[in-house]
Amino acid sequence: MLAWSVVRPGPVEERPLRLLERPVPVPGADELLVRVRACGVCRTDLHVAEGDLPVHRAGVTPGHEAVGEVVGAGAAVRGYAAGDRVGVAWLRRTCGVCVYCARGAENLCPRSEYTGWDADGGYAEYTTVPAAFAHRLPAALDDVAAAPLLCAGIIGHRALRRTALPAGGRLGLYGFGGSAHLCAQVALAEGARVHVVTRSAAARRLALQLGAASAHDVTEPPPEPLDGAILFAPVGDLVPVALRALDRGGVLALAGIHLTDVPALRYETELFYEKELRSVTSNTRADGREFLALAARHGVRATTHPYPLSRAPQALADLKAGRFDGAAVLVGDLA
């Protein structure tokens, strides 16, 4: 098979990905072998390719929003058959026995493993996934539409829950890419007033089309105090900006796996009145199941921009440069 490999992490402009011929992977005893039909392009893939995230597996194949067809399985797998459609997400495996797993917080498992970081992911013709961590997908969603839900959607959903937004609350979204535009749809369906802050004019237009109450550049504050906010942009300088926009008792959730340094915070203007700052770490399988069910119920749809799999480096470069709204999705063209 053909697969993209991060041969030397560095700026995408220097093309850290290389297309290589590799053997089709052999699934482990508890794993599925999946023929990839589509794979979303996530900002985390960019962080892996550029080295913002430390190397966990040399030469790893990125991609953790993969949709595909089961074509093989290990001896211990039950409940799946050839031809079943599954989603392969970021969280790949946990230990199942630590204190965090035992209390339902498997996203905090110290021995957790991740698709496209610890194991080869979906920028390839085939990948594997532990059967217990595969996601069954709503039939109503085609492959391209389903792919971004598997990380962008799930992590946005967890970030939304971390804000503890009250019913009918006022939500601010800082950055409006693949994850935020899915999160906004759930929040709006649940009755929130959504205010978007982003530098991208195209993203602001998309936000208003989806029903946001306002969409402004980062130089402008939201038009009303916020009960909760989510920072999707990996820009630490926006943390105090978002905190100042919160009403008393508001919560800011940091949705990214990588964030540039946060400047010093002023207690009186940014943290007083019981404002809270919370991080978001990965997700649980329960988060994934809950979000996929909500997406089907509320008709959540990703705004997608398909790229041939052969142009994966270009998709990452376009993501970095903000050349599209919504989410890019790689579609196989290498056979």
Secondary structure, DSSP 8 states (H G I E B T S, - for coil): -EEEEESS---GGG--EEEEE-------TTEEEEEEEEEEE-HHHHHHHHTSS--SSTT----S-EEEEEEEE-TT--S--TT-EEEE-SEEE--S-SHHHHTT-GGG-TT-EEBTTTB--SSBSEEEEEGGG-EE--TTS-HHHHGGGGTHHHHHHHHHHHTT--TT-EEEEES-SHHHHHHHHHHHHTT-EEEEE-S-HHHHHHHHHHT-SEEE-TTS--SS-EEEEEE-SS-TTHHHHHHHHEEEEEEEEE--S---------IIIIITTT-EEEE-----HHHHHHHHHHHHHHT----EEEEEGGGHHHHHHHHHHT-SSSEEEEE----
